[in-house]
Amino acid sequence: MVKLYAIIRIRGRVDVPPDVKYTLKLLRLHKKFHMVIYPADQPGLEGMLQKVKDWVTWGEINYDTLVELLRKRGRTIGNKPLTDEYVETRLKNLGIYGGISGLAKALLDGKVKLHKLDGIKPVFRLHPPRGGFKKSTKRHYNDGGELGYRGEAINELIKRML
């Protein structure tokens, strides 16, 4: 089972240094409250996360949250919602069965990578968190803020943003 990092951009686009802006572009995090999913063993990912740690938060996503995320916020080309039928018909040749829950299992098992699948958008556009941020968006998670690595606590934040 592969660890999947859910990476969410918390801070906006103003006053971002050029090197951080480039790294955010490589991660496909162009706007505030956009989220991407990458395997934790992706080469170079740890360095990129350290570069942008003052603009994003990340942690390991679990199966239940991933299924809920794909159902509510997954999009296909043409900005249509991701459905079980779409996954069954388009991804059958990759050995993915069982609709969205089968896709989530394949992602967590490391059989496929979301950013390499054709037809499914790799960026999830989320709402601001229900109830607002609990702490400062300018401090790190360990220092009483919202930014940086937060481990399993990312799942609670994602559920509030769906």
DOTORSE-220778 format. One line per field, with one value per residue (C-alpha): residue in three letters; residue number from 1; x negated, y, z negated. Coordinates in steps of 0.1 Angstrom, whole numbers. Layout:
# DOTORSE-220778
code [ALA, ...]
pos [NUM, ...]
xx [X, ...]
yy [Y, ...]
zz [Z, ...]
This chain:
# DOTORSE-220778
code [MET, VAL, LYS, LEU, TYR, ALA, ILE, ILE, ARG, ILE, ARG, GLY, ARG, VAL, ASP, VAL, PRO, PRO, ASP, VAL, LYS, TYR, THR, LEU, LYS, LEU, LEU, ARG, LEU, HIS, LYS, LYS, PHE, HIS, MET, VAL, ILE, TYR, PRO, ALA, ASP, GLN, PRO, GLY, LEU, GLU, GLY, MET, LEU, GLN, LYS, VAL, LYS, ASP, TRP, VAL, THR, TRP, GLY, GLU, ILE, ASN, TYR, ASP, THR, LEU, VAL, GLU, LEU, LEU, ARG, LYS, ARG, GLY, ARG, THR, ILE, GLY, ASN, LYS, PRO, LEU, THR, ASP, GLU, TYR, VAL, GLU, THR, ARG, LEU, LYS, ASN, LEU, GLY, ILE, TYR, GLY, GLY, ILE, SER, GLY, LEU, ALA, LYS, ALA, LEU, LEU, ASP, GLY, LYS, VAL, LYS, LEU, HIS, LYS, LEU, ASP, GLY, ILE, LYS, PRO, VAL, PHE, ARG, LEU, HIS, PRO, PRO, ARG, GLY, GLY, PHE, LYS, LYS, SER, THR, LYS, ARG, HIS, TYR, ASN, ASP, GLY, GLY, GLU, LEU, GLY, TYR, ARG, GLY, GLU, ALA, ILE, ASN, GLU, LEU, ILE, LYS, ARG, MET, LEU]
pos [1, 2, 3, 4, 5, 6, 7, 8, 9, 10, 11, 12, 13, 14, 15, 16, 17, 18, 19, 20, 21, 22, 23, 24, 25, 26, 27, 28, 29, 30, 31, 32, 33, 34, 35, 36, 37, 38, 39, 40, 41, 42, 43, 44, 45, 46, 47, 48, 49, 50, 51, 52, 53, 54, 55, 56, 57, 58, 59, 60, 61, 62, 63, 64, 65, 66, 67, 68, 69, 70, 71, 72, 73, 74, 75, 76, 77, 78, 79, 80, 81, 82, 83, 84, 85, 86, 87, 88, 89, 90, 91, 92, 93, 94, 95, 96, 97, 98, 99, 100, 101, 102, 103, 104, 105, 106, 107, 108, 109, 110, 111, 112, 113, 114, 115, 116, 117, 118, 119, 120, 121, 122, 123, 124, 125, 126, 127, 128, 129, 130, 131, 132, 133, 134, 135, 136, 137, 138, 139, 140, 141, 142, 143, 144, 145, 146, 147, 148, 149, 150, 151, 152, 153, 154, 155, 156, 157, 158, 159, 160, 161, 162]
xx [0, -14, -11, 7, 1, 31, 16, 39, 29, 40, 25, 33, 13, 1, -36, -48, -85, -93, -109, -80, -55, -73, -72, -35, -30, -48, -25, 5, 16, 24, 51, 62, 81, 69, 58, 37, 28, -6, -23, -47, -75, -73, -109, -116, -83, -97, -120, -92, -70, -97, -100, -63, -57, -46, -18, -4, 6, 3, 7, 17, 52, 72, 95, 128, 119, 104, 137, 158, 134, 136, 174, 180, 151, 137, 141, 135, 125, 153, 158, 183, 186, 167, 192, 190, 200, 172, 146, 160, 160, 129, 105, 115, 84, 62, 78, 98, 132, 158, 163, 150, 142, 122, 103, 95, 83, 60, 46, 39, 23, 0, 13, 22, 13, 41, 19, 11, 47, 63, 97, 97, 86, 57, 67, 96, 113, 124, 146, 131, 134, 168, 164, 133, 97, 93, 59, 36, 30, -4, -19, -28, -6, -30, -32, 5, 13, 26, -4, -29, -28, 2, 3, 37, 53, 55, 86, 106, 97, 106, 140, 148, 138, 159]
yy [0, 33, 65, 92, 128, 152, 187, 217, 253, 275, 309, 330, 342, 376, 382, 347, 345, 333, 301, 292, 302, 279, 250, 255, 255, 222, 208, 222, 243, 275, 289, 289, 259, 237, 202, 175, 139, 125, 92, 100, 81, 104, 115, 151, 156, 160, 188, 205, 203, 219, 247, 255, 247, 283, 282, 246, 219, 182, 148, 112, 107, 76, 54, 68, 104, 96, 79, 108, 133, 115, 113, 149, 168, 145, 159, 146, 165, 190, 197, 169, 150, 118, 89, 51, 45, 67, 49, 15, 22, 43, 26, -10, -16, -6, -33, -9, -24, -13, 23, 51, 29, 6, 36, 48, 13, 12, 46, 36, 3, 22, 6, 39, 75, 101, 127, 101, 90, 103, 119, 126, 160, 157, 189, 191, 225, 226, 250, 271, 249, 249, 267, 285, 277, 270, 287, 311, 305, 321, 297, 260, 233, 224, 260, 265, 273, 256, 253, 225, 187, 176, 138, 121, 153, 163, 140, 161, 193, 177, 166, 202, 215, 191]
zz [0, 11, -9, 10, 2, 5, 11, 6, 14, -15, -6, 24, 54, 42, 32, 41, 49, 84, 73, 51, 79, 103, 79, 72, 110, 113, 86, 105, 75, 94, 71, 35, 23, 52, 42, 59, 50, 54, 42, 13, 31, 62, 70, 59, 42, 7, 18, 37, 5, -16, 10, 8, -28, -36, -10, -13, -37, -31, -47, -40, -26, -36, -16, -28, -23, 12, 23, 10, 27, 61, 59, 49, 65, 92, 127, 162, 193, 202, 164, 160, 127, 123, 122, 116, 153, 166, 145, 156, 193, 197, 172, 177, 199, 169, 148, 127, 117, 92, 102, 81, 51, 74, 87, 51, 42, 73, 64, 28, 41, 64, 96, 112, 106, 109, 127, 154, 162, 194, 191, 153, 141, 115, 97, 72, 67, 31, 11, -18, -50, -67, -100, -87, -95, -132, -134, -115, -78, -82, -107, -105, -118, -147, -157, -160, -124, -92, -69, -64, -71, -92, -86, -91, -102, -65, -62, -86, -67, -33, -46, -58, -23, -2]
